[in-house]
Amino acid sequence: MSMFQADDISVRFGGIRAVDSVSFDVQEGEVFCIIGPNGAGKTTIFNLISRIYSTTSGRLVFNGQEFTHTPPDRIAGMGIARTFQNIELFPNATLLQNLLIGRHCHHKVGFLSQMAFLPSVRREELHHREKVEDVIAFLGLQRYRDSLIANLPYGVRKVVELGRALCTEPKLLLLDEPSSGLNVEETEGMGFWIEDIKKDLGITVIMVEHDMALVNQVSDRVMALNYGKVIAMGSPSEVQSHPEVIKAYLGGDLEEAA
């Protein structure tokens, strides 16, 4: 059985159908990539899965449970985490503090217990810090753990945002253009992290990406979109050689593009 399914999902904004009857499934342990030109509906699909947007029609299923109408604040607790194309970190907090925010969905003690700082609160705090330190070690961020985000290079911030998502202990990780703003060397490094996340942590990944070198490096399957519709699905090489994909990226007729 698939870990994730999108069944005939659509969303309209006024008279515009940004996602038009899209269906796909993602198997456990897979890196599934969504590609397409700007405005194709890639990030909109992520916003539907994250429940930032609501579907006009269709349904979303995760581990056999439909969550089409689940409130957005419960998505992380279900085991779905996300990064964003534009980095969404707290610049005046340290790396450690930003990663601890990723543990919010695992807090179990109540407000009064926290006010009294009971032993259960201290035990939970230690547990959360241990989990965060594991992520810091996994991503090789030890030298930056006490640095303010505002003082870190852009490439390191991208890894920190990835780390914060990992701190939620996801089963499904949504990566929205992880190579955006990175140079070639940093993009290769991001590819290695994604491979390790799949292999060592056993996390399933859905990725939106423009960099085709990264897509080829990490993807098991690829879905191509254009104008909110699926135009191709298969292996990276199959999708990139598909006539409709070539036309969508190059524009015009295939004969003219050639």
MISELUM-655207 format. One line per field, with one value per atom (N, C-alpha, C): x, y, z; residue in one letter; atom name. Coordinates in steps of 0.2 Angstrom, whole numbers, always signed. Example, Ala and Ser with C-alpha at 12.3 -4.5 7.8 and 13.67 -1.06 7.14 Angstrom:
x +66, +62, +66, +64, +68, +64
y -28, -22, -16, -11, -5, +0
z +39, +39, +39, +35, +36, +39
aa A, A, A, S, S, S
at N, CA, C, N, CA, C
END
This chain:
x +4, +0, +4, +2, +6, +6, +12, +12, +7, +8, +4, +0, -6, -10, -13, -13, -17, -22, -28, -33, -37, -36, -40, -40, -35, -35, -35, -40, -40, -41, -39, -40, -41, -46, -47, -46, -43, -42, -46, -52, -57, -58, -57, -58, -52, -47, -41, -40, -39, -38, -31, -28, -21, -18, -22, -21, -27, -26, -32, -32, -36, -37, -31, -26, -20, -20, -18, -17, -10, -8, -1, -1, +4, +5, +12, +14, +21, +22, +27, +28, +33, +33, +37, +44, +49, +56, +58, +53, +54, +56, +60, +61, +57, +51, +47, +47, +49, +50, +45, +43, +38, +42, +42, +45, +40, +42, +38, +40, +38, +40, +36, +38, +35, +28, +24, +17, +13, +17, +14, +10, +10, +6, +10, +16, +21, +20, +21, +21, +14, +9, +2, +0, +3, +2, +5, +11, +13, +9, +6, +2, -5, -7, -13, -11, -5, -3, -2, +0, +2, -5, -10, -17, -17, -12, -12, -18, -19, -24, -29, -35, -40, -42, -42, -44, -51, -52, -59, -62, -58, -61, -55, -57, -52, -50, -46, -44, -37, -34, -27, -27, -23, -23, -15, -14, -8, -8, -4, -4, -11, -15, -22, -27, -25, -30, -31, -37, -38, -38, -34, -33, -35, -39, -41, -43, -47, -50, -46, -41, -37, -35, -35, -33, -25, -22, -15, -11, -13, -9, -8, -12, -11, -7, -5, -1, +6, +10, +16, +15, +10, +9, +7, +5, +3, +10, +15, +21, +23, +21, +22, +26, +32, +35, +37, +39, +40, +45, +49, +53, +50, +53, +50, +55, +53, +58, +61, +58, +61, +62, +68, +69, +65, +62, +57, +60, +66, +69, +68, +70, +70, +77, +78, +85, +89, +85, +88, +88, +87, +87, +93, +96, +102, +99, +104, +103, +99, +102, +99, +92, +90, +83, +79, +81, +77, +75, +80, +78, +74, +74, +70, +63, +62, +55, +52, +56, +53, +51, +52, +50, +43, +40, +34, +28, +28, +22, +23, +29, +30, +29, +27, +26, +20, +21, +15, +13, +18, +16, +12, +8, +3, +6, +2, +4, +6, +2, +3, +9, +11, +17, +23, +22, +28, +29, +24, +25, +28, +26, +29, +36, +38, +44, +45, +40, +40, +45, +47, +52, +50, +43, +41, +43, +43, +45, +52, +56, +63, +65, +62, +63, +62, +56, +54, +59, +61, +66, +72, +75, +81, +80, +74, +73, +73, +70, +69, +76, +80, +87, +91, +90, +94, +92, +86, +84, +87, +87, +90, +97, +101, +108, +109, +105, +106, +105, +100, +100, +106, +108, +114, +120, +121, +126, +125, +119, +118, +120, +118, +119, +126, +130, +136, +136, +132, +131, +133, +138, +140, +143, +147, +151, +146, +140, +135, +130, +130, +124, +122, +127, +125, +125, +126, +126, +119, +119, +112, +111, +105, +104, +106, +105, +107, +114, +118, +125, +128, +123, +125, +125, +129, +129, +122, +120, +114, +114, +119, +119, +118, +121, +120, +113, +110, +103, +98, +100, +96, +96, +102, +103, +99, +100, +96, +89, +86, +79, +77, +81, +81, +81, +85, +86, +80, +77, +71, +65, +65, +60, +61, +67, +69, +68, +68, +67, +60, +55, +48, +48, +53, +53, +48, +48, +43, +44, +38, +38, +38, +35, +35, +38, +43, +46, +45, +42, +41, +47, +50, +56, +54, +53, +51, +57, +60, +66, +72, +74, +80, +86, +87, +93, +93, +87, +86, +91, +95, +100, +106, +107, +113, +118, +124, +129, +130, +134, +134, +137, +142, +144, +139, +136, +131, +125, +123, +118, +120, +126, +128, +128, +130, +129, +122, +118, +110, +108, +111, +109, +111, +117, +120, +115, +113, +109, +102, +99, +93, +94, +99, +101, +101, +105, +106, +99, +95, +89, +84, +85, +81, +84, +91, +94, +95, +97, +99, +93, +89, +83, +77, +77, +71, +65, +66, +61, +59, +53, +50, +50, +52, +53, +49, +45, +42, +46, +48, +53, +50, +50, +49, +56, +58, +64, +65, +69, +71, +77, +82, +89, +88, +89, +88, +94, +100, +105, +104, +101, +99, +93, +88, +83, +85, +90, +93, +97, +100, +104, +100, +94, +91, +84, +81, +74, +73, +68, +66, +61, +56, +51, +50, +48, +47, +40, +36, +30, +31, +29, +30, +23, +22, +16, +17, +11, +11, +4, +3, -4, -8, -5, -9, -11, -9, -10, -4, -5, +1, +2, +8, +9, +14, +17, +22, +23, +24, +27, +31, +36, +41, +47, +52, +59, +62, +67, +69, +71, +74, +76, +70, +65, +59, +55, +55, +51, +54, +61, +64, +65, +64, +64, +57, +52, +45, +43, +40, +39, +35, +30, +26, +30, +35, +39, +44, +47, +52, +48, +42, +38, +36, +35, +33, +39, +45, +51, +53, +53, +56, +51, +45, +39, +39, +33, +32, +31, +32, +31, +38, +38, +44, +48, +45, +49, +53, +50, +53, +58, +57, +62, +68, +67, +73, +77
y -6, +0, +6, +11, +18, +21, +25, +29, +35, +38, +44, +43, +46, +46, +53, +55, +61, +59, +59, +56, +62, +63, +68, +75, +77, +84, +90, +95, +101, +107, +113, +119, +124, +129, +134, +141, +146, +152, +157, +159, +162, +158, +160, +156, +152, +152, +149, +142, +137, +130, +129, +130, +130, +123, +118, +111, +108, +104, +101, +94, +91, +83, +80, +81, +78, +72, +66, +60, +57, +55, +52, +48, +43, +40, +40, +39, +39, +33, +29, +23, +24, +20, +21, +20, +25, +24, +27, +31, +33, +41, +43, +50, +52, +55, +57, +64, +66, +73, +76, +82, +85, +91, +91, +96, +100, +105, +109, +116, +119, +127, +131, +137, +141, +142, +142, +142, +136, +130, +124, +121, +123, +121, +117, +116, +112, +114, +120, +122, +122, +124, +123, +116, +111, +104, +104, +106, +106, +110, +115, +119, +115, +111, +107, +101, +98, +93, +96, +102, +105, +108, +108, +110, +118, +121, +129, +131, +127, +128, +122, +123, +117, +115, +109, +106, +108, +110, +111, +104, +99, +92, +88, +81, +76, +75, +70, +68, +67, +67, +66, +61, +56, +50, +49, +48, +47, +41, +36, +29, +27, +27, +24, +28, +34, +39, +45, +46, +52, +59, +64, +70, +76, +75, +81, +87, +86, +92, +92, +89, +90, +97, +100, +106, +107, +112, +113, +111, +113, +113, +105, +101, +94, +90, +93, +89, +87, +91, +89, +83, +83, +78, +71, +72, +65, +62, +66, +64, +66, +72, +76, +82, +83, +89, +93, +99, +103, +108, +109, +115, +120, +126, +131, +133, +136, +138, +144, +149, +154, +153, +153, +151, +154, +150, +152, +151, +154, +153, +159, +159, +165, +167, +173, +175, +177, +180, +182, +177, +171, +165, +161, +157, +152, +146, +143, +137, +132, +131, +126, +128, +134, +137, +135, +137, +135, +128, +124, +117, +114, +117, +115, +117, +122, +124, +118, +114, +108, +103, +103, +98, +100, +105, +107, +102, +98, +94, +88, +87, +81, +83, +90, +92, +88, +85, +82, +85, +88, +91, +97, +98, +104, +110, +115, +122, +123, +120, +121, +117, +111, +108, +112, +115, +119, +125, +128, +134, +132, +126, +123, +120, +119, +116, +109, +105, +98, +94, +88, +83, +81, +80, +78, +83, +89, +94, +94, +93, +93, +86, +81, +75, +76, +79, +80, +85, +90, +95, +91, +87, +83, +79, +76, +71, +75, +81, +85, +88, +90, +92, +86, +80, +74, +73, +74, +73, +78, +84, +90, +89, +87, +86, +80, +75, +70, +73, +77, +80, +85, +88, +93, +88, +83, +78, +75, +73, +70, +75, +81, +86, +90, +88, +91, +98, +100, +107, +109, +105, +106, +113, +115, +121, +128, +127, +132, +132, +127, +126, +132, +136, +142, +149, +148, +154, +157, +163, +166, +165, +163, +162, +168, +174, +180, +180, +176, +177, +171, +166, +161, +162, +158, +159, +156, +158, +156, +148, +145, +138, +134, +137, +133, +134, +140, +141, +136, +134, +129, +123, +121, +115, +115, +121, +122, +121, +123, +123, +115, +112, +105, +101, +103, +100, +101, +107, +109, +104, +103, +98, +91, +89, +82, +82, +87, +87, +85, +86, +84, +76, +73, +65, +63, +66, +65, +58, +55, +49, +51, +57, +60, +67, +69, +75, +78, +85, +88, +94, +93, +98, +102, +109, +114, +117, +115, +118, +118, +113, +113, +116, +116, +119, +126, +129, +136, +141, +145, +149, +146, +140, +136, +136, +136, +135, +128, +126, +119, +114, +117, +112, +111, +117, +116, +112, +112, +108, +101, +99, +92, +90, +94, +92, +91, +95, +94, +87, +86, +79, +73, +74, +69, +68, +74, +74, +70, +72, +69, +61, +59, +52, +49, +52, +49, +49, +54, +55, +49, +47, +41, +35, +34, +28, +27, +32, +31, +32, +37, +38, +35, +32, +29, +33, +40, +45, +45, +45, +46, +53, +55, +62, +63, +69, +72, +79, +80, +85, +89, +96, +100, +103, +103, +105, +107, +112, +114, +112, +111, +109, +101, +100, +93, +89, +91, +87, +84, +88, +86, +81, +82, +78, +71, +71, +65, +61, +65, +62, +58, +61, +58, +55, +56, +54, +47, +43, +37, +37, +42, +43, +51, +53, +60, +61, +66, +69, +76, +77, +83, +86, +93, +96, +102, +104, +110, +113, +119, +122, +118, +115, +112, +105, +102, +95, +91, +85, +80, +79, +80, +78, +72, +70, +64, +62, +55, +52, +46, +45, +39, +40, +37, +38, +45, +48, +54, +55, +49, +50, +49, +45, +45, +51, +54, +61, +66, +67, +72, +71, +65, +64, +64, +65, +65, +71, +71, +76, +82, +81, +86, +90, +86, +90, +94, +92, +96, +102, +101, +107, +112, +109, +114, +118, +115, +119, +123, +121, +125, +130, +128, +132, +131, +133, +132, +125, +124, +117, +114, +107, +103, +104, +105, +106, +112, +118, +124, +124, +120, +120, +116, +111, +108, +112
z +0, +0, +0, -4, -4, +3, +4, +10, +9, +3, +2, -5, -5, -11, -12, -18, -20, -25, -24, -28, -31, -38, -42, -38, -36, -32, -37, -35, -39, -34, -36, -32, -37, -36, -40, -36, -39, -36, -41, -39, -44, -50, -56, -61, -64, -60, -62, -58, -62, -59, -58, -52, -51, -51, -49, -49, -52, -57, -61, -61, -57, -57, -57, -52, -51, -47, -49, -45, -45, -39, -39, -32, -32, -26, -24, -18, -16, -12, -13, -10, -4, +2, +7, +5, +7, +6, -1, -4, -11, -11, -15, -17, -23, -22, -28, -29, -35, -37, -42, -40, -45, -48, -55, -59, -63, -66, -71, -71, -76, -77, -72, -71, -66, -67, -62, -62, -64, -64, -66, -60, -54, -49, -43, -44, -40, -32, -31, -24, -21, -26, -24, -21, -24, -22, -15, -14, -7, -2, -4, +0, +2, -3, -2, +3, +2, +7, +14, +14, +21, +24, +20, +22, +23, +20, +20, +15, +9, +5, +6, +4, +4, -3, -4, -11, -12, -19, -22, -22, -24, -25, -24, -24, -23, -15, -14, -7, -7, +0, +2, +7, +6, +10, +13, +19, +22, +26, +25, +29, +30, +24, +25, +28, +30, +33, +29, +27, +24, +28, +25, +29, +25, +20, +16, +20, +25, +29, +36, +37, +43, +45, +50, +52, +51, +48, +47, +53, +59, +65, +67, +64, +66, +61, +55, +50, +52, +56, +59, +63, +67, +72, +69, +63, +59, +56, +56, +53, +46, +45, +38, +40, +37, +39, +32, +32, +26, +27, +21, +21, +16, +15, +11, +6, +0, -5, -2, +1, +5, +12, +14, +21, +26, +31, +36, +43, +45, +51, +55, +62, +66, +66, +63, +62, +68, +73, +80, +85, +83, +88, +85, +90, +88, +84, +81, +77, +82, +88, +93, +94, +95, +97, +91, +85, +79, +78, +80, +79, +85, +91, +96, +94, +90, +88, +84, +81, +77, +82, +88, +93, +95, +93, +96, +96, +90, +90, +94, +98, +102, +110, +111, +118, +121, +127, +130, +137, +140, +147, +146, +151, +151, +153, +152, +154, +161, +166, +173, +175, +172, +174, +172, +166, +163, +168, +170, +175, +181, +184, +190, +189, +182, +180, +184, +183, +187, +184, +187, +185, +178, +176, +170, +164, +166, +161, +160, +165, +164, +160, +161, +158, +150, +149, +142, +138, +142, +139, +137, +142, +140, +134, +134, +128, +121, +121, +115, +114, +118, +117, +114, +117, +114, +107, +105, +98, +94, +96, +92, +91, +96, +96, +91, +90, +85, +78, +77, +71, +69, +74, +73, +71, +74, +73, +66, +64, +58, +52, +53, +47, +48, +53, +54, +55, +60, +61, +68, +71, +78, +79, +74, +75, +75, +72, +72, +77, +82, +86, +90, +92, +96, +93, +86, +82, +80, +80, +77, +70, +68, +61, +57, +59, +55, +53, +57, +56, +52, +50, +46, +38, +34, +27, +25, +19, +16, +15, +13, +12, +18, +24, +30, +33, +31, +33, +30, +24, +20, +24, +26, +30, +37, +40, +46, +45, +40, +39, +38, +34, +33, +40, +44, +51, +55, +55, +59, +57, +50, +48, +51, +51, +53, +61, +64, +72, +73, +69, +70, +69, +67, +66, +61, +55, +50, +47, +45, +40, +33, +32, +25, +25, +21, +21, +14, +15, +9, +8, +2, +1, -5, -3, -8, -11, -17, -20, -15, -13, -8, -11, -17, -20, -22, -21, -22, -19, -23, -20, -18, -20, -18, -24, -23, -28, -30, -35, -37, -32, -28, -23, -17, -15, -10, -12, -19, -21, -21, -23, -22, -15, -11, -3, -1, -4, -2, -5, -11, -13, -9, -6, -2, +5, +7, +13, +12, +6, +4, +3, +0, +0, +7, +11, +18, +22, +21, +24, +22, +16, +14, +16, +15, +17, +24, +28, +35, +40, +38, +42, +40, +34, +32, +31, +29, +28, +20, +19, +12, +10, +4, +2, -4, -4, -10, -11, -17, -18, -24, -23, -29, -31, -37, -39, -46, -47, -54, -57, -52, -54, -56, -63, -65, -63, -62, -59, -53, -48, -42, -42, -47, -48, -50, -55, -57, -52, -47, -42, -37, -35, -29, -31, -36, -38, -40, -37, -39, -45, -44, -49, -49, -55, -57, -60, -57, -60, -63, -69, -73, -73, -71, -72, -77, -80, -83, -83, -81, -81, -76, -71, -66, -67, -73, -75, -76, -75, -75, -83, -85, -92, -93, -88, -88, -81, -81, -74, -76, -72, -73, -70, -73, -71, -73, -70, -72, -79, -82, -89, -94, -92, -96, -96, -90, -90, -94, -93, -96, -104, -106, -113, -116, -112, -114, -119, -124, -129, -126, -121, -118, -113, -110, -105, -109, -114, -118, -120, -123, -125, -120, -114, -108, -106, -106, -104, -109, -116, -121, -124, -124, -127, -134, -137, -144, -146, -153, -156, -155, -155, -154, -160, -166, -172, -172, -169, -169, -163, -158, -152, -155, -159, -162, -167
aa M, M, M, S, S, S, M, M, M, F, F, F, Q, Q, Q, A, A, A, D, D, D, D, D, D, I, I, I, S, S, S, V, V, V, R, R, R, F, F, F, G, G, G, G, G, G, I, I, I, R, R, R, A, A, A, V, V, V, D, D, D, S, S, S, V, V, V, S, S, S, F, F, F, D, D, D, V, V, V, Q, Q, Q, E, E, E, G, G, G, E, E, E, V, V, V, F, F, F, C, C, C, I, I, I, I, I, I, G, G, G, P, P, P, N, N, N, G, G, G, A, A, A, G, G, G, K, K, K, T, T, T, T, T, T, I, I, I, F, F, F, N, N, N, L, L, L, I, I, I, S, S, S, R, R, R, I, I, I, Y, Y, Y, S, S, S, T, T, T, T, T, T, S, S, S, G, G, G, R, R, R, L, L, L, V, V, V, F, F, F, N, N, N, G, G, G, Q, Q, Q, E, E, E, F, F, F, T, T, T, H, H, H, T, T, T, P, P, P, P, P, P, D, D, D, R, R, R, I, I, I, A, A, A, G, G, G, M, M, M, G, G, G, I, I, I, A, A, A, R, R, R, T, T, T, F, F, F, Q, Q, Q, N, N, N, I, I, I, E, E, E, L, L, L, F, F, F, P, P, P, N, N, N, A, A, A, T, T, T, L, L, L, L, L, L, Q, Q, Q, N, N, N, L, L, L, L, L, L, I, I, I, G, G, G, R, R, R, H, H, H, C, C, C, H, H, H, H, H, H, K, K, K, V, V, V, G, G, G, F, F, F, L, L, L, S, S, S, Q, Q, Q, M, M, M, A, A, A, F, F, F, L, L, L, P, P, P, S, S, S, V, V, V, R, R, R, R, R, R, E, E, E, E, E, E, L, L, L, H, H, H, H, H, H, R, R, R, E, E, E, K, K, K, V, V, V, E, E, E, D, D, D, V, V, V, I, I, I, A, A, A, F, F, F, L, L, L, G, G, G, L, L, L, Q, Q, Q, R, R, R, Y, Y, Y, R, R, R, D, D, D, S, S, S, L, L, L, I, I, I, A, A, A, N, N, N, L, L, L, P, P, P, Y, Y, Y, G, G, G, V, V, V, R, R, R, K, K, K, V, V, V, V, V, V, E, E, E, L, L, L, G, G, G, R, R, R, A, A, A, L, L, L, C, C, C, T, T, T, E, E, E, P, P, P, K, K, K, L, L, L, L, L, L, L, L, L, L, L, L, D, D, D, E, E, E, P, P, P, S, S, S, S, S, S, G, G, G, L, L, L, N, N, N, V, V, V, E, E, E, E, E, E, T, T, T, E, E, E, G, G, G, M, M, M, G, G, G, F, F, F, W, W, W, I, I, I, E, E, E, D, D, D, I, I, I, K, K, K, K, K, K, D, D, D, L, L, L, G, G, G, I, I, I, T, T, T, V, V, V, I, I, I, M, M, M, V, V, V, E, E, E, H, H, H, D, D, D, M, M, M, A, A, A, L, L, L, V, V, V, N, N, N, Q, Q, Q, V, V, V, S, S, S, D, D, D, R, R, R, V, V, V, M, M, M, A, A, A, L, L, L, N, N, N, Y, Y, Y, G, G, G, K, K, K, V, V, V, I, I, I, A, A, A, M, M, M, G, G, G, S, S, S, P, P, P, S, S, S, E, E, E, V, V, V, Q, Q, Q, S, S, S, H, H, H, P, P, P, E, E, E, V, V, V, I, I, I, K, K, K, A, A, A, Y, Y, Y, L, L, L, G, G, G, G, G, G, D, D, D, L, L, L, E, E, E, E, E, E, A, A, A, A, A, A
at N, CA, C, N, CA, C, N, CA, C, N, CA, C, N, CA, C, N, CA, C, N, CA, C, N, CA, C, N, CA, C, N, CA, C, N, CA, C, N, CA, C, N, CA, C, N, CA, C, N, CA, C, N, CA, C, N, CA, C, N, CA, C, N, CA, C, N, CA, C, N, CA, C, N, CA, C, N, CA, C, N, CA, C, N, CA, C, N, CA, C, N, CA, C, N, CA, C, N, CA, C, N, CA, C, N, CA, C, N, CA, C, N, CA, C, N, CA, C, N, CA, C, N, CA, C, N, CA, C, N, CA, C, N, CA, C, N, CA, C, N, CA, C, N, CA, C, N, CA, C, N, CA, C, N, CA, C, N, CA, C, N, CA, C, N, CA, C, N, CA, C, N, CA, C, N, CA, C, N, CA, C, N, CA, C, N, CA, C, N, CA, C, N, CA, C, N, CA, C, N, CA, C, N, CA, C, N, CA, C, N, CA, C, N, CA, C, N, CA, C, N, CA, C, N, CA, C, N, CA, C, N, CA, C, N, CA, C, N, CA, C, N, CA, C, N, CA, C, N, CA, C, N, CA, C, N, CA, C, N, CA, C, N, CA, C, N, CA, C, N, CA, C, N, CA, C, N, CA, C, N, CA, C, N, CA, C, N, CA, C, N, CA, C, N, CA, C, N, CA, C, N, CA, C, N, CA, C, N, CA, C, N, CA, C, N, CA, C, N, CA, C, N, CA, C, N, CA, C, N, CA, C, N, CA, C, N, CA, C, N, CA, C, N, CA, C, N, CA, C, N, CA, C, N, CA, C, N, CA, C, N, CA, C, N, CA, C, N, CA, C, N, CA, C, N, CA, C, N, CA, C, N, CA, C, N, CA, C, N, CA, C, N, CA, C, N, CA, C, N, CA, C, N, CA, C, N, CA, C, N, CA, C, N, CA, C, N, CA, C, N, CA, C, N, CA, C, N, CA, C, N, CA, C, N, CA, C, N, CA, C, N, CA, C, N, CA, C, N, CA, C, N, CA, C, N, CA, C, N, CA, C, N, CA, C, N, CA, C, N, CA, C, N, CA, C, N, CA, C, N, CA, C, N, CA, C, N, CA, C, N, CA, C, N, CA, C, N, CA, C, N, CA, C, N, CA, C, N, CA, C, N, CA, C, N, CA, C, N, CA, C, N, CA, C, N, CA, C, N, CA, C, N, CA, C, N, CA, C, N, CA, C, N, CA, C, N, CA, C, N, CA, C, N, CA, C, N, CA, C, N, CA, C, N, CA, C, N, CA, C, N, CA, C, N, CA, C, N, CA, C, N, CA, C, N, CA, C, N, CA, C, N, CA, C, N, CA, C, N, CA, C, N, CA, C, N, CA, C, N, CA, C, N, CA, C, N, CA, C, N, CA, C, N, CA, C, N, CA, C, N, CA, C, N, CA, C, N, CA, C, N, CA, C, N, CA, C, N, CA, C, N, CA, C, N, CA, C, N, CA, C, N, CA, C, N, CA, C, N, CA, C, N, CA, C, N, CA, C, N, CA, C, N, CA, C, N, CA, C, N, CA, C, N, CA, C, N, CA, C, N, CA, C, N, CA, C, N, CA, C, N, CA, C, N, CA, C, N, CA, C, N, CA, C, N, CA, C, N, CA, C, N, CA, C, N, CA, C, N, CA, C, N, CA, C, N, CA, C, N, CA, C, N, CA, C, N, CA, C, N, CA, C, N, CA, C, N, CA, C, N, CA, C, N, CA, C, N, CA, C, N, CA, C, N, CA, C, N, CA, C, N, CA, C, N, CA, C, N, CA, C, N, CA, C, N, CA, C, N, CA, C, N, CA, C, N, CA, C, N, CA, C, N, CA, C, N, CA, C, N, CA, C, N, CA, C, N, CA, C, N, CA, C, N, CA, C, N, CA, C, N, CA, C, N, CA, C, N, CA, C, N, CA, C, N, CA, C, N, CA, C, N, CA, C, N, CA, C, N, CA, C, N, CA, C, N, CA, C, N, CA, C, N, CA, C, N, CA, C, N, CA, C
END
